[in-house]
Amino acid sequence: MEGRPTDDGELFARAQRGDTAAYEEIVQRYQQVAFRTAYVITGSAADAEDAAQDGFVKAYRALASFRPGAEPRPWLLRIVANEARNRVRSAGRRHHLELRLADVSRPGGAAPSPEAAAVAADDRRRLLRLVNALSDEDRLVIASRYFLELSGEETAAALGIPEGTVKSRLSRALARLRTSVEGVAGG
Amino acid sequence: MAELEALERDLRALGAGLAWPATPYLRAAIRPRIVVRRPWFESRWAMAAAVAVVALAALLAYSPSRDAIANWLNLHLRLQQVPVLPSPSPLPPGPLGERLGLGDRSTVPGARAAVTWKLLLPSSLGEPDEIYVQRPPSGPPEGEVTLVYGIRPGIPTSGETGVAVLITEARGRVNSEFFGKITGPGTTIEEVSVSGHPGYWIAGTPHVFFFIDSGGNVRNETLRLATNTLLIDEGGVIVRIEGDLTKEQAFQVAQSL
């Protein structure tokens, strides 16, 4: 049946009553942000897939603890990110996250957004190189906020830190990135 | 400041142009891993529940204790009396946790880590001899912990369970979740208070437990018969103390939680 998409609150209420189809719909809605969050944490697509999958299964089993009316994204991201961190911890190492630029010249590819077009390709490559060269901690907070466009609360959930800590961590990371941008520009 | 804003803008633009690995189709991967519970009416307990409802109507009409029973209906803990008990399956052979369907063997720290509430351990019984954690889908949505106490001075070993005391803890919400129990006619039910928490002392002939979880499903708790039971609502955690205990002994255990 076509119609107005069911809102998250209703889907969660139905899932809490044991409606697995409603939960599958929740997974469908959040699988991309959950997978990408797990990817920036683990640095590996395979690990991110496992973490996201296990996270969603755990979240299903923990549905009883989801408060009606709460924001689902931070709640889900906290569980998935925790799985991702556990994977990094048990492997004893993090894959080095190497973010890449999309090939915008690809024929038939989506046109770059005006924002994306505003930054010249060379500048973007240079900036990405500098982001990739940051420490894991700095890169993670920057990727969460600017690449995944997570809110402060969601970033806190993804990083497993208090929301108040996100701001200070982000401003330190930005300061270090700016220093390296200036270093490149100046040198 | 302006430089910082420019950097933030550049980062957002950079993010829009990133190549991400393809998002896997998690929906399909998760489907077989989330429990499809049988509808309640397919449960073998459904018949027992139906019998209970009929018996309850009769009791309400004729029993001198109808006020007491009617009271139960207004409680989140619903108890129903039946003239004939469904006979539980005989205990299978093997390790205790398996025979009683208690879940996976664990330890105190393991159980603490596995559940969302603060695990309650009675000091009066000393360290539990065995601990089991029942996780979903076999257990309730937030899991269930069972503490097993073998021979304890002054407490007879139960013929039904082969142990002295079993303590089960699970998260239960007053409005959306309730424990049910089918009791035989020889069983007495008494509303009690343990250290300020509401509780129920259920004594008499052995009875069978089941409860309905937050998903509204009838959960077939174990395959064993229960003995005397003290049930306490510890502010969102339902604690069940079972054993051939006197009421005083059960209270002593509960007060040491």
Interface residues (C-beta under 8 A of the other chain):
Chain A: Q16 R17 G18 T20 Y23 E24 V27 Q28 Q31 Q32 A34 F35 R36 Y39 A45 A48 E49 A52 Q53 F56 V57 Y60 R61 A62 L63 A64 S65 L99 R100 L101 A102 D103 V104 P112 S113 E115 A116 A118 V119 D123 R124 L127 L128 V131 I142 A143 Y146 F147 L148 E149 L174 L177 R178 V181
Chain B: E3 L4 L7 E8 R9 D10 L11 R12 A13 L14 G15 A16 G17 L18 A19 W20 P21 T23 P24 Y25 L26 R27 A29 I30 R31 R33 I34 V35 V36 R37 T116 R135 P136 P137 P141 E142 R171 R173 S214 G215 G216 N217
